[in-house]
Amino acid sequence: MICCGTNSPLLLPPHEKMTNSAHLELSLEQADLVYYSGDRIRGALVVHVAAPVTIAGVELRFRGAARARWRELGNEGTRKTEVEHEKEEIYFDDRFCLWGKVADDGRWESREVLNRGRHLFPFQYKLPEGIPCSFEGPDASIRYQVHGALVRVAGSNISTNKTVTVLRDLDCKRDSEKKSPTSRHVLEDHAERTFSTTCCRPSRVSCSLCVLKRSYVPGETVHADVQIHNMTMRKSGPCRLQLKQLVTYGESFCRPILLEELEFHASVRAGQRRQWKGLTLNVPATCPSRLSKCRVIDVRYCVAIECHFSDSVLYAAVPITIATLPERGIMPVRWSYQECSTLISDDDIGGETNRSMNDDNFRPKYKFYDELRDIRKDKYFVLKLRQSPGVKRRQMVTEGGESRTDSDAVNESKA
């Protein structure tokens, strides 16, 4: 970790009229505020002073942490209880003195007067290697913040902060998760449900879902095939194809988040069998699968179908992987950083949406591929002969100009 600053502030002429006595501004070199683990955050803490102010020093703080809060149902004897859990995991929390003097016990010993004007304190900080990707979800987040503070001798400190996005690449070719199919492996799931009837003869409804491959990147299209067989005497409700984010809190509590949804059929009549091929869902800008090195939150994805009935839901799902680098054979033509889409939790449908543990509505940016080209479709094969007919014909002409018959040439080549 590296941090540097001036021993004394660089006094520059004021450039604007300021109503407050002092206010801070964090200016970072990276305009989009997107970094990768191991990158250096470079910038400056700018202090605008309208009138001389007495301070103890100028402080800079870098912090990265994961937080999650969730509720689980439990049993105490004969009654059900609801237990609230909260976990926090800190990846780094470093403070630096840009101007002033700090004792070994953390007390500020300096006392300086900051004159009127604009003061600039440059800095740089190296992010640790291997930290997890930024994430925002309902009552869960992984955040990386830069915090600047003007420590005053009397009164409350003046502070400012910025939240940056930290990314970590996930390559589907190097996916080391055990028992996972290859990226080109077709994934299928089948579900069925039995309903009782008035004539005591059970009736059954079944569905199957097939996804053509496992790994996708944001901006790519998911293609799915669906088949529904309604062998009951009742009519189904709407049938939907969904892309879901499965957020695991702690050890086992899972919360599904709806990212994309397609209603491909209004209802399936009694006794009807229908099949749909080539249903599509677009993968939005979202966090990659498996938040590596994070023990508080885990993220997975699945493609699911829901077929609603009056008293139940027929459900089938297949897991997929959201990576940051396209698989072999797909060439990225154009990409950009985009903010993650608005997430809707199943618990929030019909109620008040709980977006995050923080109130500033920060949304991280992820790599989104605006245009992809499948070069596997552009490949062509050239049939390469050992000898072209023209060459073989010329070889059958002797040096004296006499030509040999085809049979003589074939016999000679066999010999």
TAZI-V75387 format. One record per backbone hydrogen bond with DSSP energy under -1.0 kcal/mol. CO is the residue of the C=O (numbers start at 1). NH is the residue of the N-H. E is the energy in kcal/mol with one decimal. If there is no record, write none. Layout:
# TAZI-V75387
CO:NH:E + CO:NH:E
This chain:
# TAZI-V75387
12:118:-1.6 + 21:50:-2.8 + 21:51:-1.1 + 23:48:-2.9 + 25:46:-3.2 + 27:44:-2.6 + 33:165:-2.9 + 35:167:-3.0 + 36:39:-2.6 + 39:127:-3.3 + 41:125:-1.9 + 42:29:-2.8 + 43:123:-2.6 + 44:27:-2.8 + 45:121:-1.8 + 46:25:-2.0 + 47:119:-2.9 + 48:23:-2.1 + 49:117:-2.4 + 53:114:-3.4 + 54:153:-1.0 + 55:112:-3.0 + 57:151:-2.1 + 58:98:-2.3 + 58:99:-1.4 + 59:149:-2.7 + 60:96:-3.0 + 61:147:-3.2 + 62:94:-2.5 + 63:145:-3.0 + 64:91:-2.9 + 64:92:-1.4 + 65:143:-2.3 + 66:89:-2.7 + 67:141:-2.4 + 68:87:-2.5 + 70:85:-3.5 + 72:83:-3.3 + 74:81:-3.3 + 76:79:-1.5 + 79:76:-2.8 + 81:74:-3.5 + 83:72:-2.8 + 85:70:-1.9 + 87:68:-2.2 + 89:66:-2.9 + 92:64:-2.5 + 94:62:-2.8 + 96:60:-2.7 + 99:58:-2.5 + 101:109:-2.4 + 101:110:-1.1 + 103:106:-1.7 + 107:103:-3.5 + 112:55:-3.1 + 114:53:-2.0 + 117:49:-3.1 + 118:12:-1.9 + 119:47:-3.0 + 121:45:-2.7 + 123:43:-2.1 + 125:41:-3.7 + 135:142:-2.8 + 137:140:-1.7 + 139:69:-2.5 + 140:137:-2.7 + 141:67:-2.7 + 142:135:-1.6 + 143:65:-2.1 + 144:164:-2.5 + 145:63:-2.3 + 146:162:-2.4 + 147:61:-3.1 + 148:160:-2.5 + 149:59:-2.7 + 150:158:-1.9 + 151:56:-3.3 + 151:57:-1.4 + 158:150:-3.7 + 160:148:-3.0 + 162:146:-2.9 + 165:35:-3.0 + 166:134:-2.8 + 167:37:-1.4 + 170:324:-2.3 + 170:325:-1.4 + 172:175:-1.0 + 182:185:-1.7 + 183:214:-1.7 + 187:211:-2.9 + 189:209:-2.7 + 191:207:-2.8 + 193:205:-2.3 + 195:203:-2.8 + 197:200:-1.4 + 203:195:-3.3 + 204:231:-1.8 + 205:193:-2.6 + 206:229:-2.8 + 207:191:-2.6 + 208:227:-2.1 + 209:189:-2.1 + 210:225:-2.7 + 211:187:-2.7 + 214:321:-2.5 + 216:323:-3.2 + 217:220:-2.3 + 218:369:-2.4 + 220:283:-2.6 + 222:281:-1.7 + 223:212:-1.3 + 224:279:-2.4 + 225:210:-2.4 + 226:276:-3.4 + 227:208:-2.4 + 228:274:-2.7 + 229:206:-2.3 + 230:271:-1.5 + 238:308:-1.6 + 239:264:-1.1 + 239:265:-1.3 + 240:306:-2.2 + 241:262:-2.8 + 242:304:-2.5 + 243:259:-2.6 + 243:260:-1.4 + 244:302:-1.9 + 245:257:-3.0 + 246:300:-2.1 + 247:255:-2.8 + 248:298:-1.7 + 249:253:-1.1 + 253:249:-3.6 + 255:247:-2.4 + 256:346:-1.8 + 257:245:-3.3 + 258:344:-1.1 + 260:243:-2.6 + 262:241:-3.3 + 265:239:-2.9 + 268:236:-2.4 + 269:272:-1.9 + 272:230:-2.9 + 274:228:-2.5 + 276:226:-2.7 + 279:224:-2.4 + 281:222:-3.5 + 283:219:-2.7 + 285:341:-1.3 + 290:292:-1.7 + 291:294:-1.6 + 296:250:-2.6 + 298:248:-3.0 + 299:290:-3.2 + 300:246:-3.1 + 301:320:-1.7 + 302:244:-2.8 + 303:318:-2.4 + 304:242:-3.3 + 305:316:-1.7 + 306:240:-2.4 + 307:314:-2.9 + 308:237:-4.9 + 312:309:-2.8 + 314:307:-2.5 + 316:305:-2.6 + 318:303:-2.6 + 321:216:-2.6 + 322:289:-2.5 + 327:330:-1.8 + 329:375:-1.6 + 331:373:-2.4 + 334:370:-1.0 + 334:371:-2.1 + 336:368:-3.3 + 338:366:-2.9 + 344:258:-3.3 + 345:348:-1.3 + 348:351:-2.1 + 364:340:-2.2 + 366:338:-2.6 + 368:336:-2.5 + 371:333:-2.3 + 371:334:-1.5 + 373:331:-3.4 + 373:375:-1.1 + 374:377:-1.3 + 388:392:-2.1 + 389:393:-2.3 + 390:394:-1.8 + 391:395:-1.8 + 394:397:-1.3 + 396:404:-1.8 + 398:401:-1.4 + 402:398:-2.9 + 405:409:-2.0 + 406:410:-2.2 + 407:411:-2.5 + 408:412:-2.3 + 409:413:-2.1 + 410:414:-2.0 + 411:415:-2.0
